[in-house]
Amino acid sequence: MKKWLVLLCTVLILAACGNSKDDGSKGNNQEKLKKVTLVLDWTPNTNHTGLYVAKEKGYFEEKGLDVEIIMPGEAGANQLVAAGKAEFGIGYQESLTEARVQGVPLVSIAAIIQHNTSGFASPADKKITSPKDYEGKTYGGWGAPVEKAVLSSLMKQENGDVEKVGIVNMGDTDFFTAVKRDVDFAWIYYGWTGIEAELRGEKLNMQYLTDYTEKLDYYTPVLTTSENLIKEDPETVRSFVAAVSKGYQYTINHPDEAASILIKAVPDLDPELVKASQKWLSPKYQDDASKWGVQDQKVWENYASWMFENGLLESELDAKKAFTNEFLPK
């Protein structure tokens, strides 16, 4: 009996030592993780789900990274990344193109959604069913020159005149309030605002940009970093993109579970909206591309040429330097 007691005590002591070792090991591993910051473009939504999945499921840790996801604040993701205040950001092909032409060394390292899912939306009772119908109506936007240029491009195809459109800045007013009170139509991403309209039982008429010209089928949003980080620490970039890619692949394959992870991370979000939006958006992350995140030089050239032709760029873009696929998993 004494022998068994001695043996049992020995086993318990060894187990305790082992656990103590494991705890120390975990602590050391945590200390060894490289801290990096990712700046969102807006409040968290289903465009960002793969990021939260990568964090929750430990994909960043597997790659030796401790990733902090933060809001953009007044500075904005592009400015923070370009200034070296953050390693990675969420941006748009449009703003990155403008930045590159102005000499800002930002680079797109992955397309989060393969095709542009945005367009002009209005309540069905406004009877706006085509760009020609914008005449005599009021558009609510955010005050960027690109808005009038896009409206004009679509309207010209139907002999419409953009000068007959009232254009106002909606500020922080949400779409549903604005179209009932101040404006007739606005530019939305269907995967969020359109899905919310469905849940509310409010029928929308929608003109997707991609239905009118392939030049407006640009990448929005994209994952960004700086030329400096690519040059000085390419392995961190590679590790980060690998983890994010795994997060989005999980979200593509498991939209409901991924939505739950986003809801857990951002409890202020409407769970019903997140679930419905995720179901709609998950197949569109990769869509017809060979893999998630891949970017096509033609897409960058098409949109940049459209921007230049419409007076939105001071000079033409060197598309080859604006993006890269080299950090995507093979």
C-alpha positions as CSV (number, residue, x, y, z in Angstrom):
1,M,0.0,0.0,0.0
2,K,2.8,2.4,0.9
3,K,4.5,1.6,-2.4
4,W,1.3,2.7,-4.2
5,L,1.1,5.8,-2.2
6,V,4.7,6.7,-2.9
7,L,4.1,6.0,-6.6
8,L,0.9,8.1,-6.6
9,C,2.7,11.0,-4.9
10,T,5.5,10.8,-7.5
11,V,3.1,10.9,-10.4
12,L,1.2,13.9,-8.9
13,I,4.5,15.8,-8.3
14,L,5.7,15.1,-11.9
15,A,2.3,16.1,-13.3
16,A,2.5,19.4,-11.3
17,C,6.0,20.0,-12.6
18,G,4.8,19.3,-16.1
19,N,1.9,21.7,-15.8
20,S,4.2,24.3,-14.3
21,K,6.5,23.8,-17.3
22,D,3.6,24.1,-19.7
23,D,2.4,27.4,-18.2
24,G,5.9,28.8,-18.4
25,S,6.2,27.6,-22.0
26,K,2.9,29.3,-22.9
27,G,4.1,32.5,-21.2
28,N,7.3,32.4,-23.1
29,N,5.4,31.7,-26.4
30,Q,3.2,34.7,-25.7
31,E,6.2,36.9,-25.1
32,K,7.7,35.7,-28.4
33,L,4.7,36.7,-30.4
34,K,5.3,39.8,-32.6
35,K,2.9,42.5,-31.9
36,V,1.2,44.1,-34.9
37,T,-1.7,46.4,-35.4
38,L,-4.5,46.2,-38.0
39,V,-6.6,49.3,-38.6
40,L,-10.2,48.8,-39.9
41,D,-11.7,51.1,-42.5
42,W,-15.0,51.4,-40.6
43,T,-17.0,49.9,-37.8
44,P,-16.7,46.1,-37.7
45,N,-19.0,44.3,-40.1
46,T,-19.0,41.1,-42.2
47,N,-16.3,42.5,-44.6
48,H,-14.0,41.9,-41.6
49,T,-15.2,38.5,-40.4
50,G,-12.2,36.6,-41.5
51,L,-10.0,38.8,-39.4
52,Y,-11.9,38.1,-36.2
53,V,-12.0,34.4,-37.1
54,A,-8.2,34.4,-37.5
55,K,-7.8,36.0,-34.1
56,E,-10.4,33.9,-32.2
57,K,-9.2,30.6,-33.7
58,G,-5.5,31.3,-33.0
59,Y,-4.4,31.5,-36.7
60,F,-2.4,34.7,-35.9
61,E,-0.7,33.0,-32.9
62,E,0.2,30.0,-35.1
63,K,2.1,32.4,-37.3
64,G,3.9,34.0,-34.3
65,L,1.7,37.2,-34.3
66,D,-0.2,39.1,-31.6
67,V,-2.6,41.1,-33.6
68,E,-4.6,44.1,-32.3
69,I,-7.6,45.1,-34.4
70,I,-8.4,48.8,-33.9
71,M,-10.8,51.4,-35.3
72,P,-9.5,54.0,-37.8
73,G,-10.3,57.1,-35.8
74,E,-9.9,60.5,-37.4
75,A,-6.6,59.7,-39.1
76,G,-7.9,56.8,-41.2
77,A,-6.3,53.5,-42.0
78,N,-4.3,54.6,-45.0
79,Q,-2.6,57.4,-43.1
80,L,-1.7,55.3,-40.1
81,V,-0.3,52.5,-42.2
82,A,1.6,54.9,-44.5
83,A,3.1,56.7,-41.5
84,G,4.2,53.4,-39.9
85,K,1.8,53.8,-36.9
86,A,0.2,50.5,-37.9
87,E,1.5,47.5,-39.9
88,F,-1.7,46.7,-41.7
89,G,-5.0,48.3,-42.7
90,I,-8.3,47.8,-44.5
91,G,-8.7,50.1,-47.5
92,Y,-10.2,50.5,-50.9
93,Q,-8.8,50.3,-54.4
94,E,-10.0,53.8,-55.0
95,S,-8.3,55.5,-52.1
96,L,-5.1,53.4,-52.5
97,T,-5.0,54.4,-56.2
98,E,-5.2,58.1,-55.2
99,A,-2.6,57.6,-52.5
100,R,-0.1,55.9,-54.9
101,V,-0.4,58.6,-57.5
102,Q,0.3,61.2,-54.8
103,G,3.5,59.3,-53.8
104,V,2.1,57.5,-50.7
105,P,3.8,54.1,-50.5
106,L,0.8,51.9,-49.7
107,V,0.4,48.4,-51.2
108,S,-2.6,46.2,-51.5
109,I,-1.7,42.7,-50.4
110,A,-5.1,40.9,-50.8
111,A,-8.6,41.5,-52.1
112,I,-11.1,40.8,-49.4
113,I,-14.0,40.6,-51.8
114,Q,-13.4,39.6,-55.4
115,H,-16.0,41.8,-57.1
116,N,-17.6,45.1,-56.3
117,T,-20.9,44.5,-54.5
118,S,-21.9,48.2,-54.2
119,G,-24.4,50.2,-56.1
120,F,-27.1,52.9,-55.9
121,A,-30.1,51.9,-53.8
122,S,-33.5,53.5,-53.3
123,P,-36.8,52.4,-51.7
124,A,-39.0,50.8,-54.3
125,D,-41.7,53.4,-54.0
126,K,-39.3,56.0,-55.3
127,K,-39.6,54.2,-58.7
128,I,-35.9,54.6,-59.5
129,T,-35.2,51.6,-61.7
130,S,-32.3,52.8,-63.8
131,P,-29.6,55.6,-63.9
132,K,-31.8,57.7,-66.2
133,D,-34.3,57.9,-63.3
134,Y,-31.7,59.8,-61.1
135,E,-32.7,63.0,-63.0
136,G,-34.8,65.2,-60.8
137,K,-33.9,63.1,-57.7
138,T,-31.6,63.8,-54.7
139,Y,-28.6,61.7,-54.1
140,G,-27.1,61.4,-50.6
141,G,-23.4,60.9,-50.3
142,W,-20.3,61.7,-48.3
143,G,-18.9,64.5,-50.3
144,A,-16.2,62.7,-52.4
145,P,-15.5,63.8,-56.1
146,V,-15.7,60.2,-57.2
147,E,-19.4,60.1,-56.4
148,K,-20.5,62.5,-59.1
149,A,-18.1,60.9,-61.5
150,V,-19.7,57.5,-61.0
151,L,-23.2,58.9,-61.2
152,S,-22.2,60.6,-64.5
153,S,-20.7,57.4,-65.9
154,L,-23.8,55.4,-65.3
155,M,-26.2,58.1,-66.5
156,K,-24.3,58.8,-69.7
157,Q,-25.0,55.3,-70.8
158,E,-28.7,56.1,-70.8
159,N,-28.4,59.7,-72.0
160,G,-29.0,61.0,-68.5
161,D,-27.6,64.3,-67.3
162,V,-25.9,64.3,-63.9
163,E,-26.4,68.0,-63.6
164,K,-30.1,67.3,-63.1
165,V,-29.3,65.3,-59.9
166,G,-29.3,67.0,-56.5
167,I,-26.3,65.9,-54.5
168,V,-26.2,66.4,-50.8
169,N,-23.9,65.2,-48.0
170,M,-25.7,62.8,-45.6
171,G,-23.1,63.1,-42.9
172,D,-23.6,60.4,-40.3
173,T,-27.3,59.8,-41.1
174,D,-28.0,56.2,-41.8
175,F,-29.4,55.1,-45.1
176,F,-32.9,54.2,-43.9
177,T,-33.4,57.5,-42.1
178,A,-32.0,59.5,-45.0
179,V,-34.2,58.0,-47.8
180,K,-37.3,58.7,-45.7
181,R,-36.4,62.2,-44.8
182,D,-33.7,63.8,-46.9
183,V,-32.7,62.0,-50.1
184,D,-34.1,59.6,-52.8
185,F,-31.1,57.3,-53.2
186,A,-27.7,56.5,-51.9
187,W,-24.6,54.4,-52.6
188,I,-24.6,51.2,-50.5
189,Y,-23.0,47.8,-50.1
190,Y,-25.7,45.3,-50.6
191,G,-24.1,42.8,-48.3
192,W,-24.8,44.9,-45.3
193,T,-27.4,47.7,-46.0
194,G,-29.3,45.7,-48.6
195,I,-29.5,42.7,-46.3
196,E,-30.7,44.9,-43.5
197,A,-33.5,46.2,-45.8
198,E,-34.5,42.6,-46.5
199,L,-34.8,41.9,-42.8
200,R,-36.8,45.1,-42.3
201,G,-39.2,44.1,-45.1
202,E,-38.3,47.2,-47.1
203,K,-37.9,46.5,-50.8
204,L,-35.1,48.3,-52.6
205,N,-34.3,49.0,-56.2
206,M,-30.6,48.6,-56.8
207,Q,-28.3,49.5,-59.7
208,Y,-25.0,47.6,-59.2
209,L,-22.0,49.4,-60.6
210,T,-20.7,46.2,-62.2
211,D,-23.9,45.9,-64.3
212,Y,-22.9,49.0,-66.2
213,T,-19.2,48.8,-66.8
214,E,-16.3,46.5,-66.0
215,K,-14.1,49.5,-65.2
216,L,-16.1,49.9,-61.9
217,D,-15.6,46.3,-60.9
218,Y,-12.8,47.2,-58.6
219,Y,-11.5,45.7,-55.3
220,T,-13.4,47.0,-52.3
221,P,-12.2,46.5,-49.6
222,V,-8.5,45.4,-49.7
223,L,-5.9,44.5,-47.1
224,T,-3.0,47.0,-47.1
225,T,0.5,47.5,-45.8
226,S,3.4,49.8,-46.6
227,E,6.3,49.4,-49.0
228,N,8.6,49.8,-46.1
229,L,7.3,46.8,-44.1
230,I,7.4,44.7,-47.3
231,K,11.0,45.6,-47.8
232,E,12.2,45.4,-44.2
233,D,10.1,42.6,-42.8
234,P,8.5,40.5,-45.5
235,E,8.1,37.5,-43.3
236,T,5.7,39.3,-41.0
237,V,3.7,40.3,-44.0
238,R,3.7,36.7,-45.3
239,S,2.7,35.3,-41.8
240,F,-0.1,37.9,-41.5
241,V,-1.6,37.2,-44.9
242,A,-1.4,33.5,-44.3
243,A,-3.4,33.8,-41.1
244,V,-5.9,36.2,-42.6
245,S,-6.3,33.9,-45.6
246,K,-7.0,31.0,-43.3
247,G,-9.6,33.1,-41.5
248,Y,-11.5,34.0,-44.6
249,Q,-11.3,30.4,-45.9
250,Y,-12.9,29.3,-42.7
251,T,-15.6,32.0,-43.1
252,I,-16.2,30.9,-46.7
253,N,-16.7,27.3,-45.6
254,H,-18.5,28.0,-42.3
255,P,-20.5,31.2,-42.6
256,D,-22.8,30.6,-39.6
257,E,-20.0,29.7,-37.2
258,A,-17.9,32.6,-38.5
259,A,-20.8,35.0,-37.9
260,S,-21.0,33.8,-34.3
261,I,-17.3,34.6,-33.8
262,L,-17.9,38.2,-35.1
263,I,-20.9,38.6,-32.9
264,K,-18.9,37.4,-29.9
265,A,-16.1,39.8,-30.7
266,V,-18.4,42.8,-31.4
267,P,-21.5,42.2,-29.2
268,D,-23.1,45.6,-30.2
269,L,-23.8,44.2,-33.7
270,D,-27.3,42.9,-34.5
271,P,-26.9,39.1,-34.5
272,E,-29.7,38.6,-37.0
273,L,-28.2,41.0,-39.5
274,V,-24.7,39.6,-39.0
275,K,-25.9,36.0,-39.7
276,A,-28.0,37.0,-42.8
277,S,-25.2,39.2,-44.2
278,Q,-22.6,36.5,-43.6
279,K,-24.7,34.0,-45.5
280,W,-25.0,36.3,-48.5
281,L,-21.3,37.5,-48.4
282,S,-19.3,34.4,-47.7
283,P,-19.5,33.0,-51.3
284,K,-18.5,36.4,-52.7
285,Y,-15.1,36.6,-50.9
286,Q,-13.4,34.3,-53.4
287,D,-16.2,34.1,-56.0
288,D,-14.6,33.1,-59.4
289,A,-11.0,33.7,-58.4
290,S,-8.5,30.8,-58.2
291,K,-8.1,31.5,-54.4
292,W,-9.1,34.0,-51.8
293,G,-7.3,37.3,-52.0
294,V,-5.8,37.2,-55.5
295,Q,-5.8,40.4,-57.5
296,D,-5.7,41.0,-61.2
297,Q,-3.5,43.7,-62.7
298,K,-6.2,44.4,-65.3
299,V,-8.7,45.3,-62.6
300,W,-6.2,47.8,-61.2
301,E,-5.5,49.3,-64.6
302,N,-9.2,49.5,-65.7
303,Y,-10.3,51.4,-62.6
304,A,-7.2,53.7,-62.6
305,S,-7.8,54.6,-66.3
306,W,-11.4,55.3,-65.5
307,M,-10.3,57.6,-62.6
308,F,-7.8,59.4,-64.8
309,E,-10.3,59.8,-67.6
310,N,-12.7,61.4,-65.2
311,G,-10.2,63.8,-63.7
312,L,-9.9,62.1,-60.4
313,L,-6.1,61.4,-60.7
314,E,-3.3,63.9,-61.3
315,S,-1.4,61.3,-63.3
316,E,-1.7,57.7,-64.4
317,L,-1.1,54.8,-62.0
318,D,1.7,52.4,-62.1
319,A,-0.6,49.4,-61.4
320,K,2.3,46.9,-60.9
321,K,3.5,48.7,-57.8
322,A,0.0,49.2,-56.3
323,F,-0.7,45.6,-55.4
324,T,1.0,42.2,-55.0
325,N,-0.1,38.6,-54.8
326,E,3.3,37.4,-53.6
327,F,2.3,37.0,-49.9
328,L,-0.8,34.8,-50.5
329,P,-0.4,31.2,-49.5
330,K,0.7,29.0,-52.4
